Amino acid sequence: MFPIKMSKWKKVLSAIMTAVAGGAAIFAVRKKYGTAEKKSSAYQAEAQVHKQGIYERYIKRPQDFCCALAAIIVLSPVMAITALLVRIKLGTPILFKQERPGLNGKVFTLYKFRTMTDEKDSEGNLLPDEVRLTSFGKLLRSTSLDELPELFNILNGDMSVVGPRPLLVKYLPLYNEHQARRHEVRPGFTGYAQVHGRNAISWEEKFDLDVEYVDHVTFLGDWRIIFQTVRTVLKREGISSETAATMEEFKGNA
């Protein structure tokens, strides 16, 4: 056998170690993510882009603006009287402001008329909703008068007339992939879930209805929901759940 210099042995050993390390890395990646084909398909599923039709792309936003502006003009006396009553019965501030996630999870400031007092316990914590929600507040909620300031959110482009209702920011990390799809469209003043149970249905049912709407945004569908909302409000259906003054807190998926 011909003698091999030490420098060549070092190169051979180095190549072997590199191959072993590379094989181990590939094994670890495949064990965690599966094959390249599976990983690619998983990424494609996660990266699904919401496809907008002609109505959603070109008509829905101008329609929202015109509807909100017309509603503000027509309902301005009602809003003025409601604001005065809130000032008398609940004090200031008249408006309730809270950050909510909108289109693609972008956070905006939501406006409503106040329906609750600011009563706190001895440690300075707000009392439960059912304690702070007054009879006047219940009336505002049952008639949806507390929602009227959201018309300005629609004018600003943060919301739409119809879409999934804007929920709390703290819920964002709790959604699964399916539920997070509700943020592929602007949140709505009313929505598909609001005319099919409102707060009387479970979170899972509500999210399923939200995603169903996201996949079927149409002109006729939106106007059907708007007219159904009028009927729901007049009948005062689904205002609260069976176990809470409004709706139980969403705590994620089991």
Buried (B, 14 or more C-beta within 10 A) or exposed (E): EEEEEEEEEEEEEEEEEEEEEEEEEEEEEEEEEEEEEEBEEEEEEEEEEBEEEEBBEEEBBEBBBEBBEEBBEEBEEEBEEBBEBBEEBBEEEBBBEEEBBBBEEEEBEBBBBBBBBEEEEEEEEEBEBEEBBBEBBBBBBBBBBBBBBBBBBBBEBBBBBBBBBBBEEEBEEBBEEEBBBBBBBBBBBBBBBBBBBBBBBEBEEBBBBBBEBBEEBEBEBBEBBBEBBEEBBEEEBBBBBEEEBBBEEBEEEE
